[in-house]
C-alpha cells in the first residue's frame, strides 16, 4: 500500500471535513462517509488501514457497525 489510508465515518459534515484536512496534512489518504452504511461500502471497496468513526449516528450507529463481519481496525472517538 502506498499512502496510509484512513476512513472517517462521521455524520456531521463540519467535523468530517476538519478531520479529513488534518489527516491529509499529515500525509494520509483519506476516505469519508456520512453514515455507517456508507462507511461499510467504502471500506469494502478500498484498502483501508484505519477507520475513525463517530459512535452516535442516525440509522446504524458506530457500535453496530463494529458488529458487521467486515474486519475493521478502529480508532473511535465520541463527541458530546
mmCIF file of the N, C-alpha and C atoms, coordinates in Angstrom:
data_MODEL
# 
_entry.id   MODEL 
# 
loop_
_atom_site.group_PDB 
_atom_site.id 
_atom_site.type_symbol 
_atom_site.label_atom_id 
_atom_site.label_alt_id 
_atom_site.label_comp_id 
_atom_site.label_asym_id 
_atom_site.label_entity_id 
_atom_site.label_seq_id 
_atom_site.pdbx_PDB_ins_code 
_atom_site.Cartn_x 
_atom_site.Cartn_y 
_atom_site.Cartn_z 
_atom_site.occupancy 
_atom_site.B_iso_or_equiv 
_atom_site.pdbx_formal_charge 
_atom_site.auth_seq_id 
_atom_site.auth_comp_id 
_atom_site.auth_asym_id 
_atom_site.auth_atom_id 
_atom_site.pdbx_PDB_model_num 
ATOM 1   N N  . UNK A 1 1  ? 0.849   -1.164 0.000  1.00 0.00 ? 1  UNK A N  1 
ATOM 2   C CA . UNK A 1 1  ? 0.000   0.000  0.000  1.00 0.00 ? 1  UNK A CA 1 
ATOM 3   C C  . UNK A 1 1  ? 0.897   1.230  0.000  1.00 0.00 ? 1  UNK A C  1 
ATOM 4   N N  . UNK A 1 2  ? 0.583   2.210  -0.853 1.00 0.00 ? 2  UNK A N  1 
ATOM 5   C CA . UNK A 1 2  ? 1.368   3.430  -0.916 1.00 0.00 ? 2  UNK A CA 1 
ATOM 6   C C  . UNK A 1 2  ? 1.107   4.318  0.274  1.00 0.00 ? 2  UNK A C  1 
ATOM 7   N N  . UNK A 1 3  ? 0.264   5.315  0.078  1.00 0.00 ? 3  UNK A N  1 
ATOM 8   C CA . UNK A 1 3  ? -0.123  6.195  1.180  1.00 0.00 ? 3  UNK A CA 1 
ATOM 9   C C  . UNK A 1 3  ? -0.936  5.414  2.202  1.00 0.00 ? 3  UNK A C  1 
ATOM 10  N N  . UNK A 1 4  ? -0.750  5.744  3.454  1.00 0.00 ? 4  UNK A N  1 
ATOM 11  C CA . UNK A 1 4  ? -1.571  5.141  4.505  1.00 0.00 ? 4  UNK A CA 1 
ATOM 12  C C  . UNK A 1 4  ? -2.990  5.671  4.354  1.00 0.00 ? 4  UNK A C  1 
ATOM 13  N N  . UNK A 1 5  ? -3.966  4.789  4.415  1.00 0.00 ? 5  UNK A N  1 
ATOM 14  C CA . UNK A 1 5  ? -5.346  5.212  4.174  1.00 0.00 ? 5  UNK A CA 1 
ATOM 15  C C  . UNK A 1 5  ? -6.195  5.132  5.434  1.00 0.00 ? 5  UNK A C  1 
ATOM 16  N N  . UNK A 1 6  ? -7.028  6.148  5.607  1.00 0.00 ? 6  UNK A N  1 
ATOM 17  C CA . UNK A 1 6  ? -7.915  6.245  6.759  1.00 0.00 ? 6  UNK A CA 1 
ATOM 18  C C  . UNK A 1 6  ? -9.321  6.530  6.253  1.00 0.00 ? 6  UNK A C  1 
ATOM 19  N N  . UNK A 1 7  ? -10.285 5.846  6.847  1.00 0.00 ? 7  UNK A N  1 
ATOM 20  C CA . UNK A 1 7  ? -11.692 6.100  6.567  1.00 0.00 ? 7  UNK A CA 1 
ATOM 21  C C  . UNK A 1 7  ? -12.294 6.837  7.756  1.00 0.00 ? 7  UNK A C  1 
ATOM 22  N N  . UNK A 1 8  ? -12.909 7.974  7.490  1.00 0.00 ? 8  UNK A N  1 
ATOM 23  C CA . UNK A 1 8  ? -13.611 8.742  8.520  1.00 0.00 ? 8  UNK A CA 1 
ATOM 24  C C  . UNK A 1 8  ? -15.106 8.535  8.313  1.00 0.00 ? 8  UNK A C  1 
ATOM 25  N N  . UNK A 1 9  ? -15.775 8.011  9.337  1.00 0.00 ? 9  UNK A N  1 
ATOM 26  C CA . UNK A 1 9  ? -17.229 7.841  9.298  1.00 0.00 ? 9  UNK A CA 1 
ATOM 27  C C  . UNK A 1 9  ? -17.813 8.804  10.324 1.00 0.00 ? 9  UNK A C  1 
ATOM 28  N N  . UNK A 1 10 ? -18.431 9.854  9.836  1.00 0.00 ? 10 UNK A N  1 
ATOM 29  C CA . UNK A 1 10 ? -18.921 10.942 10.696 1.00 0.00 ? 10 UNK A CA 1 
ATOM 30  C C  . UNK A 1 10 ? -20.126 11.575 10.017 1.00 0.00 ? 10 UNK A C  1 
ATOM 31  N N  . UNK A 1 11 ? -21.243 11.683 10.728 1.00 0.00 ? 11 UNK A N  1 
ATOM 32  C CA . UNK A 1 11 ? -22.444 12.248 10.122 1.00 0.00 ? 11 UNK A CA 1 
ATOM 33  C C  . UNK A 1 11 ? -22.454 13.773 10.091 1.00 0.00 ? 11 UNK A C  1 
ATOM 34  N N  . UNK A 1 12 ? -21.627 14.421 10.873 1.00 0.00 ? 12 UNK A N  1 
ATOM 35  C CA . UNK A 1 12 ? -21.553 15.883 10.850 1.00 0.00 ? 12 UNK A CA 1 
ATOM 36  C C  . UNK A 1 12 ? -20.499 16.328 9.831  1.00 0.00 ? 12 UNK A C  1 
ATOM 37  N N  . UNK A 1 13 ? -20.961 17.035 8.809  1.00 0.00 ? 13 UNK A N  1 
ATOM 38  C CA . UNK A 1 13 ? -20.087 17.430 7.709  1.00 0.00 ? 13 UNK A CA 1 
ATOM 39  C C  . UNK A 1 13 ? -18.888 18.261 8.171  1.00 0.00 ? 13 UNK A C  1 
ATOM 40  N N  . UNK A 1 14 ? -19.108 19.213 9.064  1.00 0.00 ? 14 UNK A N  1 
ATOM 41  C CA . UNK A 1 14 ? -18.014 20.067 9.530  1.00 0.00 ? 14 UNK A CA 1 
ATOM 42  C C  . UNK A 1 14 ? -16.914 19.232 10.184 1.00 0.00 ? 14 UNK A C  1 
ATOM 43  N N  . UNK A 1 15 ? -17.285 18.337 11.092 1.00 0.00 ? 15 UNK A N  1 
ATOM 44  C CA . UNK A 1 15 ? -16.296 17.501 11.770 1.00 0.00 ? 15 UNK A CA 1 
ATOM 45  C C  . UNK A 1 15 ? -15.589 16.579 10.779 1.00 0.00 ? 15 UNK A C  1 
ATOM 46  N N  . UNK A 1 16 ? -16.346 16.020 9.840  1.00 0.00 ? 16 UNK A N  1 
ATOM 47  C CA . UNK A 1 16 ? -15.772 15.140 8.819  1.00 0.00 ? 16 UNK A CA 1 
ATOM 48  C C  . UNK A 1 16 ? -14.715 15.891 8.010  1.00 0.00 ? 16 UNK A C  1 
ATOM 49  N N  . UNK A 1 17 ? -15.017 17.131 7.624  1.00 0.00 ? 17 UNK A N  1 
ATOM 50  C CA . UNK A 1 17 ? -14.075 17.925 6.833  1.00 0.00 ? 17 UNK A CA 1 
ATOM 51  C C  . UNK A 1 17 ? -12.852 18.349 7.642  1.00 0.00 ? 17 UNK A C  1 
ATOM 52  N N  . UNK A 1 18 ? -13.047 18.698 8.908  1.00 0.00 ? 18 UNK A N  1 
ATOM 53  C CA . UNK A 1 18 ? -11.907 19.066 9.766  1.00 0.00 ? 18 UNK A CA 1 
ATOM 54  C C  . UNK A 1 18 ? -10.953 17.886 9.900  1.00 0.00 ? 18 UNK A C  1 
ATOM 55  N N  . UNK A 1 19 ? -11.502 16.718 10.216 1.00 0.00 ? 19 UNK A N  1 
ATOM 56  C CA . UNK A 1 19 ? -10.656 15.522 10.363 1.00 0.00 ? 19 UNK A CA 1 
ATOM 57  C C  . UNK A 1 19 ? -9.944  15.180 9.061  1.00 0.00 ? 19 UNK A C  1 
ATOM 58  N N  . UNK A 1 20 ? -10.682 15.264 7.941  1.00 0.00 ? 20 UNK A N  1 
ATOM 59  C CA . UNK A 1 20 ? -10.076 14.966 6.638  1.00 0.00 ? 20 UNK A CA 1 
ATOM 60  C C  . UNK A 1 20 ? -8.887  15.887 6.368  1.00 0.00 ? 20 UNK A C  1 
ATOM 61  N N  . UNK A 1 21 ? -9.069  17.177 6.579  1.00 0.00 ? 21 UNK A N  1 
ATOM 62  C CA . UNK A 1 21 ? -7.985  18.138 6.312  1.00 0.00 ? 21 UNK A CA 1 
ATOM 63  C C  . UNK A 1 21 ? -6.781  17.910 7.220  1.00 0.00 ? 21 UNK A C  1 
ATOM 64  N N  . UNK A 1 22 ? -7.036  17.652 8.496  1.00 0.00 ? 22 UNK A N  1 
ATOM 65  C CA . UNK A 1 22 ? -5.930  17.394 9.432  1.00 0.00 ? 22 UNK A CA 1 
ATOM 66  C C  . UNK A 1 22 ? -5.140  16.152 9.033  1.00 0.00 ? 22 UNK A C  1 
ATOM 67  N N  . UNK A 1 23 ? -5.841  15.094 8.680  1.00 0.00 ? 23 UNK A N  1 
ATOM 68  C CA . UNK A 1 23 ? -5.166  13.841 8.326  1.00 0.00 ? 23 UNK A CA 1 
ATOM 69  C C  . UNK A 1 23 ? -4.460  13.932 6.976  1.00 0.00 ? 23 UNK A C  1 
ATOM 70  N N  . UNK A 1 24 ? -5.068  14.612 6.008  1.00 0.00 ? 24 UNK A N  1 
ATOM 71  C CA . UNK A 1 24 ? -4.402  14.807 4.718  1.00 0.00 ? 24 UNK A CA 1 
ATOM 72  C C  . UNK A 1 24 ? -3.127  15.620 4.892  1.00 0.00 ? 24 UNK A C  1 
ATOM 73  N N  . UNK A 1 25 ? -3.146  16.607 5.779  1.00 0.00 ? 25 UNK A N  1 
ATOM 74  C CA . UNK A 1 25 ? -1.952  17.419 6.044  1.00 0.00 ? 25 UNK A CA 1 
ATOM 75  C C  . UNK A 1 25 ? -0.827  16.578 6.637  1.00 0.00 ? 25 UNK A C  1 
ATOM 76  N N  . UNK A 1 26 ? -1.175  15.466 7.278  1.00 0.00 ? 26 UNK A N  1 
ATOM 77  C CA . UNK A 1 26 ? -0.173  14.555 7.846  1.00 0.00 ? 26 UNK A CA 1 
ATOM 78  C C  . UNK A 1 26 ? 0.246   13.474 6.856  1.00 0.00 ? 26 UNK A C  1 
ATOM 79  N N  . UNK A 1 27 ? -0.268  13.539 5.629  1.00 0.00 ? 27 UNK A N  1 
ATOM 80  C CA . UNK A 1 27 ? 0.162   12.619 4.588  1.00 0.00 ? 27 UNK A CA 1 
ATOM 81  C C  . UNK A 1 27 ? -0.706  11.390 4.377  1.00 0.00 ? 27 UNK A C  1 
ATOM 82  N N  . UNK A 1 28 ? -1.861  11.348 5.015  1.00 0.00 ? 28 UNK A N  1 
ATOM 83  C CA . UNK A 1 28 ? -2.750  10.201 4.851  1.00 0.00 ? 28 UNK A CA 1 
ATOM 84  C C  . UNK A 1 28 ? -3.636  10.369 3.626  1.00 0.00 ? 28 UNK A C  1 
ATOM 85  N N  . UNK A 1 29 ? -3.984  9.260  3.014  1.00 0.00 ? 29 UNK A N  1 
ATOM 86  C CA . UNK A 1 29 ? -5.020  9.225  2.001  1.00 0.00 ? 29 UNK A CA 1 
ATOM 87  C C  . UNK A 1 29 ? -6.325  9.023  2.762  1.00 0.00 ? 29 UNK A C  1 
ATOM 88  N N  . UNK A 1 30 ? -7.276  9.943  2.607  1.00 0.00 ? 30 UNK A N  1 
ATOM 89  C CA . UNK A 1 30 ? -8.473  9.933  3.448  1.00 0.00 ? 30 UNK A CA 1 
ATOM 90  C C  . UNK A 1 30 ? -9.723  9.678  2.614  1.00 0.00 ? 30 UNK A C  1 
ATOM 91  N N  . UNK A 1 31 ? -10.514 8.728  3.070  1.00 0.00 ? 31 UNK A N  1 
ATOM 92  C CA . UNK A 1 31 ? -11.834 8.455  2.527  1.00 0.00 ? 31 UNK A CA 1 
ATOM 93  C C  . UNK A 1 31 ? -12.838 8.901  3.580  1.00 0.00 ? 31 UNK A C  1 
ATOM 94  N N  . UNK A 1 32 ? -14.008 9.374  3.149  1.00 0.00 ? 32 UNK A N  1 
ATOM 95  C CA . UNK A 1 32 ? -15.015 9.795  4.120  1.00 0.00 ? 32 UNK A CA 1 
ATOM 96  C C  . UNK A 1 32 ? -16.364 9.163  3.791  1.00 0.00 ? 32 UNK A C  1 
ATOM 97  N N  . UNK A 1 33 ? -17.178 9.043  4.836  1.00 0.00 ? 33 UNK A N  1 
ATOM 98  C CA . UNK A 1 33 ? -18.553 8.569  4.685  1.00 0.00 ? 33 UNK A CA 1 
ATOM 99  C C  . UNK A 1 33 ? -19.408 9.287  5.715  1.00 0.00 ? 33 UNK A C  1 
ATOM 100 N N  . UNK A 1 34 ? -20.657 9.561  5.348  1.00 0.00 ? 34 UNK A N  1 
ATOM 101 C CA . UNK A 1 34 ? -21.541 10.294 6.252  1.00 0.00 ? 34 UNK A CA 1 
ATOM 102 C C  . UNK A 1 34 ? -22.475 9.392  7.058  1.00 0.00 ? 34 UNK A C  1 
ATOM 103 N N  . UNK A 1 35 ? -22.308 8.079  6.926  1.00 0.00 ? 35 UNK A N  1 
ATOM 104 C CA . UNK A 1 35 ? -23.115 7.134  7.701  1.00 0.00 ? 35 UNK A CA 1 
ATOM 105 C C  . UNK A 1 35 ? -22.344 5.823  7.839  1.00 0.00 ? 35 UNK A C  1 
ATOM 106 N N  . UNK A 1 36 ? -22.765 5.010  8.791  1.00 0.00 ? 36 UNK A N  1 
ATOM 107 C CA . UNK A 1 36 ? -22.116 3.708  8.980  1.00 0.00 ? 36 UNK A CA 1 
ATOM 108 C C  . UNK A 1 36 ? -22.315 2.827  7.753  1.00 0.00 ? 36 UNK A C  1 
ATOM 109 N N  . UNK A 1 37 ? -23.504 2.872  7.170  1.00 0.00 ? 37 UNK A N  1 
ATOM 110 C CA . UNK A 1 37 ? -23.776 2.065  5.979  1.00 0.00 ? 37 UNK A CA 1 
ATOM 111 C C  . UNK A 1 37 ? -22.851 2.464  4.833  1.00 0.00 ? 37 UNK A C  1 
ATOM 112 N N  . UNK A 1 38 ? -22.702 3.764  4.614  1.00 0.00 ? 38 UNK A N  1 
ATOM 113 C CA . UNK A 1 38 ? -21.805 4.248  3.561  1.00 0.00 ? 38 UNK A CA 1 
ATOM 114 C C  . UNK A 1 38 ? -20.361 3.896  3.894  1.00 0.00 ? 38 UNK A C  1 
ATOM 115 N N  . UNK A 1 39 ? -20.000 3.968  5.168  1.00 0.00 ? 39 UNK A N  1 
ATOM 116 C CA . UNK A 1 39 ? -18.648 3.614  5.592  1.00 0.00 ? 39 UNK A CA 1 
ATOM 117 C C  . UNK A 1 39 ? -18.310 2.169  5.295  1.00 0.00 ? 39 UNK A C  1 
ATOM 118 N N  . UNK A 1 40 ? -19.252 1.266  5.522  1.00 0.00 ? 40 UNK A N  1 
ATOM 119 C CA . UNK A 1 40 ? -19.016 -0.147 5.220  1.00 0.00 ? 40 UNK A CA 1 
ATOM 120 C C  . UNK A 1 40 ? -18.809 -0.362 3.729  1.00 0.00 ? 40 UNK A C  1 
ATOM 121 N N  . UNK A 1 41 ? -19.554 0.375  2.895  1.00 0.00 ? 41 UNK A N  1 
ATOM 122 C CA . UNK A 1 41 ? -19.367 0.263  1.442  1.00 0.00 ? 41 UNK A CA 1 
ATOM 123 C C  . UNK A 1 41 ? -17.983 0.765  1.032  1.00 0.00 ? 41 UNK A C  1 
ATOM 124 N N  . UNK A 1 42 ? -17.580 1.925  1.570  1.00 0.00 ? 42 UNK A N  1 
ATOM 125 C CA . UNK A 1 42 ? -16.255 2.481  1.246  1.00 0.00 ? 42 UNK A CA 1 
ATOM 126 C C  . UNK A 1 42 ? -15.167 1.514  1.701  1.00 0.00 ? 42 UNK A C  1 
ATOM 127 N N  . UNK A 1 43 ? -15.332 0.952  2.900  1.00 0.00 ? 43 UNK A N  1 
ATOM 128 C CA . UNK A 1 43 ? -14.346 0.012  3.437  1.00 0.00 ? 43 UNK A CA 1 
ATOM 129 C C  . UNK A 1 43 ? -14.220 -1.213 2.538  1.00 0.00 ? 43 UNK A C  1 
ATOM 130 N N  . UNK A 1 44 ? -15.342 -1.719 2.050  1.00 0.00 ? 44 UNK A N  1 
ATOM 131 C CA . UNK A 1 44 ? -15.339 -2.914 1.206  1.00 0.00 ? 44 UNK A CA 1 
ATOM 132 C C  . UNK A 1 44 ? -14.700 -2.660 -0.157 1.00 0.00 ? 44 UNK A C  1 
ATOM 133 N N  . UNK A 1 45 ? -14.764 -1.420 -0.638 1.00 0.00 ? 45 UNK A N  1 
ATOM 134 C CA . UNK A 1 45 ? -14.286 -1.090 -1.978 1.00 0.00 ? 45 UNK A CA 1 
ATOM 135 C C  . UNK A 1 45 ? -12.856 -0.555 -2.013 1.00 0.00 ? 45 UNK A C  1 
ATOM 136 N N  . UNK A 1 46 ? -12.246 -0.322 -0.863 1.00 0.00 ? 46 UNK A N  1 
ATOM 137 C CA . UNK A 1 46 ? -10.922 0.298  -0.812 1.00 0.00 ? 46 UNK A CA 1 
ATOM 138 C C  . UNK A 1 46 ? -10.042 -0.408 0.203  1.00 0.00 ? 46 UNK A C  1 
ATOM 139 N N  . UNK A 1 47 ? -8.756  -0.186 0.089  1.00 0.00 ? 47 UNK A N  1 
ATOM 140 C CA . UNK A 1 47 ? -7.799  -0.743 1.037  1.00 0.00 ? 47 UNK A CA 1 
ATOM 141 C C  . UNK A 1 47 ? -7.620  0.263  2.174  1.00 0.00 ? 47 UNK A C  1 
ATOM 142 N N  . UNK A 1 48 ? -8.347  0.058  3.259  1.00 0.00 ? 48 UNK A N  1 
ATOM 143 C CA . UNK A 1 48 ? -8.365  0.978  4.393  1.00 0.00 ? 48 UNK A CA 1 
ATOM 144 C C  . UNK A 1 48 ? -7.512  0.406  5.518  1.00 0.00 ? 48 UNK A C  1 
ATOM 145 N N  . UNK A 1 49 ? -6.607  1.219  6.049  1.00 0.00 ? 49 UNK A N  1 
ATOM 146 C CA . UNK A 1 49 ? -5.756  0.772  7.159  1.00 0.00 ? 49 UNK A CA 1 
ATOM 147 C C  . UNK A 1 49 ? -6.426  1.002  8.506  1.00 0.00 ? 49 UNK A C  1 
ATOM 148 N N  . UNK A 1 50 ? -7.099  2.146  8.656  1.00 0.00 ? 50 UNK A N  1 
ATOM 149 C CA . UNK A 1 50 ? -7.709  2.522  9.937  1.00 0.00 ? 50 UNK A CA 1 
ATOM 150 C C  . UNK A 1 50 ? -9.044  3.206  9.667  1.00 0.00 ? 50 UNK A C  1 
ATOM 151 N N  . UNK A 1 51 ? -10.017 2.931  10.532 1.00 0.00 ? 51 UNK A N  1 
ATOM 152 C CA . UNK A 1 51 ? -11.308 3.609  10.459 1.00 0.00 ? 51 UNK A CA 1 
ATOM 153 C C  . UNK A 1 51 ? -11.514 4.434  11.719 1.00 0.00 ? 51 UNK A C  1 
ATOM 154 N N  . UNK A 1 52 ? -11.836 5.708  11.521 1.00 0.00 ? 52 UNK A N  1 
ATOM 155 C CA . UNK A 1 52 ? -12.186 6.608  12.623 1.00 0.00 ? 52 UNK A CA 1 
ATOM 156 C C  . UNK A 1 52 ? -13.690 6.813  12.516 1.00 0.00 ? 52 UNK A C  1 
ATOM 157 N N  . UNK A 1 53 ? -14.435 6.458  13.567 1.00 0.00 ? 53 UNK A N  1 
ATOM 158 C CA . UNK A 1 53 ? -15.888 6.553  13.466 1.00 0.00 ? 53 UNK A CA 1 
ATOM 159 C C  . UNK A 1 53 ? -16.516 7.272  14.647 1.00 0.00 ? 53 UNK A C  1 
ATOM 160 N N  . UNK A 1 54 ? -17.554 8.004  14.333 1.00 0.00 ? 54 UNK A N  1 
ATOM 161 C CA . UNK A 1 54 ? -18.420 8.570  15.355 1.00 0.00 ? 54 UNK A CA 1 
ATOM 162 C C  . UNK A 1 54 ? -19.220 7.399  15.919 1.00 0.00 ? 54 UNK A C  1 
ATOM 163 N N  . UNK A 1 55 ? -19.617 7.473  17.158 1.00 0.00 ? 55 UNK A N  1 
ATOM 164 C CA . UNK A 1 55 ? -20.411 6.409  17.753 1.00 0.00 ? 55 UNK A CA 1 
ATOM 165 C C  . UNK A 1 55 ? -21.901 6.703  17.604 1.00 0.00 ? 55 UNK A C  1 
ATOM 166 N N  . UNK A 1 56 ? -22.297 7.932  17.894 1.00 0.00 ? 56 UNK A N  1 
ATOM 167 C CA . UNK A 1 56 ? -23.719 8.302  17.851 1.00 0.00 ? 56 UNK A CA 1 
ATOM 168 C C  . UNK A 1 56 ? -24.066 8.876  16.486 1.00 0.00 ? 56 UNK A C  1 
ATOM 169 N N  . UNK A 1 57 ? -24.746 8.056  15.673 1.00 0.00 ? 57 UNK A N  1 
ATOM 170 C CA . UNK A 1 57 ? -25.198 8.492  14.352 1.00 0.00 ? 57 UNK A CA 1 
ATOM 171 C C  . UNK A 1 57 ? -26.606 7.968  14.133 1.00 0.00 ? 57 UNK A C  1 
ATOM 172 N N  . UNK A 1 58 ? -27.359 8.646  13.273 1.00 0.00 ? 58 UNK A N  1 
ATOM 173 C CA . UNK A 1 58 ? -28.697 8.172  12.910 1.00 0.00 ? 58 UNK A CA 1 
ATOM 174 C C  . UNK A 1 58 ? -28.562 6.872  12.122 1.00 0.00 ? 58 UNK A C  1 
ATOM 175 N N  . UNK A 1 59 ? -29.604 6.072  12.124 1.00 0.00 ? 59 UNK A N  1 
ATOM 176 C CA . UNK A 1 59 ? -29.538 4.791  11.424 1.00 0.00 ? 59 UNK A CA 1 
ATOM 177 C C  . UNK A 1 59 ? -28.610 3.859  12.176 1.00 0.00 ? 59 UNK A C  1 
ATOM 178 N N  . UNK A 1 60 ? -27.732 3.198  11.463 1.00 0.00 ? 60 UNK A N  1 
ATOM 179 C CA . UNK A 1 60 ? -26.751 2.321  12.097 1.00 0.00 ? 60 UNK A CA 1 
ATOM 180 C C  . UNK A 1 60 ? -25.722 3.184  12.814 1.00 0.00 ? 60 UNK A C  1 
ATOM 181 N N  . UNK A 1 61 ? -25.505 2.933  14.098 1.00 0.00 ? 61 UNK A N  1 
ATOM 182 C CA . UNK A 1 61 ? -24.503 3.714  14.826 1.00 0.00 ? 61 UNK A CA 1 
ATOM 183 C C  . UNK A 1 61 ? -23.124 3.063  14.707 1.00 0.00 ? 61 UNK A C  1 
ATOM 184 N N  . UNK A 1 62 ? -22.124 3.744  15.211 1.00 0.00 ? 62 UNK A N  1 
ATOM 185 C CA . UNK A 1 62 ? -20.751 3.256  15.098 1.00 0.00 ? 62 UNK A CA 1 
ATOM 186 C C  . UNK A 1 62 ? -20.523 1.921  15.780 1.00 0.00 ? 62 UNK A C  1 
ATOM 187 N N  . UNK A 1 63 ? -21.183 1.680  16.911 1.00 0.00 ? 63 UNK A N  1 
ATOM 188 C CA . UNK A 1 63 ? -21.017 0.401  17.612 1.00 0.00 ? 63 UNK A CA 1 
ATOM 189 C C  . UNK A 1 63 ? -21.641 -0.745 16.832 1.00 0.00 ? 63 UNK A C  1 
ATOM 190 N N  . UNK A 1 64 ? -22.793 -0.505 16.223 1.00 0.00 ? 64 UNK A N  1 
ATOM 191 C CA . UNK A 1 64 ? -23.423 -1.533 15.393 1.00 0.00 ? 64 UNK A CA 1 
ATOM 192 C C  . UNK A 1 64 ? -22.545 -1.840 14.188 1.00 0.00 ? 64 UNK A C  1 
ATOM 193 N N  . UNK A 1 65 ? -21.910 -0.815 13.636 1.00 0.00 ? 65 UNK A N  1 
ATOM 194 C CA . UNK A 1 65 ? -21.007 -1.018 12.507 1.00 0.00 ? 65 UNK A CA 1 
ATOM 195 C C  . UNK A 1 65 ? -19.893 -1.993 12.883 1.00 0.00 ? 65 UNK A C  1 
ATOM 196 N N  . UNK A 1 66 ? -19.459 -1.947 14.136 1.00 0.00 ? 66 UNK A N  1 
ATOM 197 C CA . UNK A 1 66 ? -18.394 -2.842 14.589 1.00 0.00 ? 66 UNK A CA 1 
ATOM 198 C C  . UNK A 1 66 ? -18.828 -4.300 14.605 1.00 0.00 ? 66 UNK A C  1 
ATOM 199 N N  . UNK A 1 67 ? -20.128 -4.544 14.725 1.00 0.00 ? 67 UNK A N  1 
ATOM 200 C CA . UNK A 1 67 ? -20.640 -5.911 14.720 1.00 0.00 ? 67 UNK A CA 1 
ATOM 201 C C  . UNK A 1 67 ? -20.705 -6.501 13.321 1.00 0.00 ? 67 UNK A C  1 
ATOM 202 N N  . UNK A 1 68 ? -20.507 -5.678 12.307 1.00 0.00 ? 68 UNK A N  1 
ATOM 203 C CA . UNK A 1 68 ? -20.544 -6.144 10.922 1.00 0.00 ? 68 UNK A CA 1 
ATOM 204 C C  . UNK A 1 68 ? -19.380 -7.096 10.694 1.00 0.00 ? 68 UNK A C  1 
ATOM 205 N N  . UNK A 1 69 ? -19.567 -8.142 9.893  1.00 0.00 ? 69 UNK A N  1 
ATOM 206 C CA . UNK A 1 69 ? -18.494 -9.134 9.709  1.00 0.00 ? 69 UNK A CA 1 
ATOM 207 C C  . UNK A 1 69 ? -17.246 -8.629 8.997  1.00 0.00 ? 69 UNK A C  1 
ATOM 208 N N  . UNK A 1 70 ? -17.309 -7.456 8.350  1.00 0.00 ? 70 UNK A N  1 
ATOM 209 C CA . UNK A 1 70 ? -16.116 -6.910 7.699  1.00 0.00 ? 70 UNK A CA 1 
ATOM 210 C C  . UNK A 1 70 ? -15.093 -6.535 8.764  1.00 0.00 ? 70 UNK A C  1 
ATOM 211 N N  . UNK A 1 71 ? -13.851 -7.015 8.648  1.00 0.00 ? 71 UNK A N  1 
ATOM 212 C CA . UNK A 1 71 ? -12.850 -6.651 9.662  1.00 0.00 ? 71 UNK A CA 1 
ATOM 213 C C  . UNK A 1 71 ? -12.527 -5.164 9.588  1.00 0.00 ? 71 UNK A C  1 
ATOM 214 N N  . UNK A 1 72 ? -12.618 -4.503 10.704 1.00 0.00 ? 72 UNK A N  1 
ATOM 215 C CA . UNK A 1 72 ? -12.366 -3.064 10.767 1.00 0.00 ? 72 UNK A CA 1 
ATOM 216 C C  . UNK A 1 72 ? -11.355 -2.795 11.868 1.00 0.00 ? 72 UNK A C  1 
ATOM 217 N N  . UNK A 1 73 ? -10.280 -2.108 11.528 1.00 0.00 ? 73 UNK A N  1 
ATOM 218 C CA . UNK A 1 73 ? -9.356  -1.595 12.540 1.00 0.00 ? 73 UNK A CA 1 
ATOM 219 C C  . UNK A 1 73 ? -9.933  -0.261 12.962 1.00 0.00 ? 73 UNK A C  1 
ATOM 220 N N  . UNK A 1 74 ? -10.128 -0.062 14.222 1.00 0.00 ? 74 UNK A N  1 
ATOM 221 C CA . UNK A 1 74 ? -10.897 1.098  14.653 1.00 0.00 ? 74 UNK A CA 1 
ATOM 222 C C  . UNK A 1 74 ? -10.165 1.971  15.639 1.00 0.00 ? 74 UNK A C  1 
ATOM 223 N N  . UNK A 1 75 ? -10.179 3.250  15.351 1.00 0.00 ? 75 UNK A N  1 
ATOM 224 C CA . UNK A 1 75 ? -9.807  4.273  16.321 1.00 0.00 ? 75 UNK A CA 1 
ATOM 225 C C  . UNK A 1 75 ? -11.095 5.046  16.523 1.00 0.00 ? 75 UNK A C  1 
ATOM 226 N N  . UNK A 1 76 ? -11.705 4.920  17.686 1.00 0.00 ? 76 UNK A N  1 
ATOM 227 C CA . UNK A 1 76 ? -13.008 5.543  17.865 1.00 0.00 ? 76 UNK A CA 1 
ATOM 228 C C  . UNK A 1 76 ? -12.928 6.788  18.729 1.00 0.00 ? 76 UNK A C  1 
ATOM 229 N N  . UNK A 1 77 ? -13.840 7.683  18.501 1.00 0.00 ? 77 UNK A N  1 
ATOM 230 C CA . UNK A 1 77 ? -13.923 8.884  19.316 1.00 0.00 ? 77 UNK A CA 1 
ATOM 231 C C  . UNK A 1 77 ? -15.385 9.218  19.531 1.00 0.00 ? 77 UNK A C  1 
ATOM 232 N N  . UNK A 1 78 ? -15.663 9.923  20.556 1.00 0.00 ? 78 UNK A N  1 
ATOM 233 C CA . UNK A 1 78 ? -17.029 10.284 20.886 1.00 0.00 ? 78 UNK A CA 1 
ATOM 234 C C  . UNK A 1 78 ? -17.086 11.771 21.203 1.00 0.00 ? 78 UNK A C  1 
ATOM 235 N N  . UNK A 1 79 ? -17.873 12.506 20.440 1.00 0.00 ? 79 UNK A N  1 
ATOM 236 C CA . UNK A 1 79 ? -18.054 13.936 20.677 1.00 0.00 ? 79 UNK A CA 1 
ATOM 237 C C  . UNK A 1 79 ? -19.388 14.147 21.365 1.00 0.00 ? 79 UNK A C  1 
ATOM 238 N N  . UNK A 1 80 ? -19.376 14.826 22.451 1.00 0.00 ? 80 UNK A N  1 
ATOM 239 C CA . UNK A 1 80 ? -20.627 15.098 23.166 1.00 0.00 ? 80 UNK A CA 1 
ATOM 240 C C  . UNK A 1 80 ? -20.904 16.577 23.169 1.00 0.00 ? 80 UNK A C  1 
# 
